[in-house]
Amino acid sequence: MIRSNAKGIDERLDAYNKENAGHGVEALYGHEFRHHYWGDILALYVNTGDSYSETLSYIVDKDEWIEGGCYADLVERLPENTRSI
């Protein structure tokens, strides 16, 4: 089930970004419109500046948080046709 931001997803990612001196919250996109709030976003993550350092990620379709994983862990859980902007 794809959820809206009612659970404070954006706020949690923003707080993690600030607390850990991140480089912002970024999105990974699919190729189809999925939801009125998320659009074609598949996942969100905090850019730490290093693909293999620990970060916080959220997978929209699964309503799943990845805590302590890295960017590479997130990408492995998404479809191959995922793109980043």
HUHU-V203314 format. One record per helix or strand of 3 or more residues. SS is the DSSP state (helix for helix, strand for strand). FROM is the first residue (numbers start at 1). TO is the last residue. If there is no record, write none. Layout:
BEGIN
ss: [SS & SS]
from: [FROM & FROM]
to: [TO & TO]
END
This chain:
BEGIN
ss: [helix & helix & strand & strand & strand & strand & helix]
from: [5 & 9 & 25 & 41 & 56 & 64 & 71]
to: [7 & 19 & 29 & 46 & 59 & 67 & 76]
END
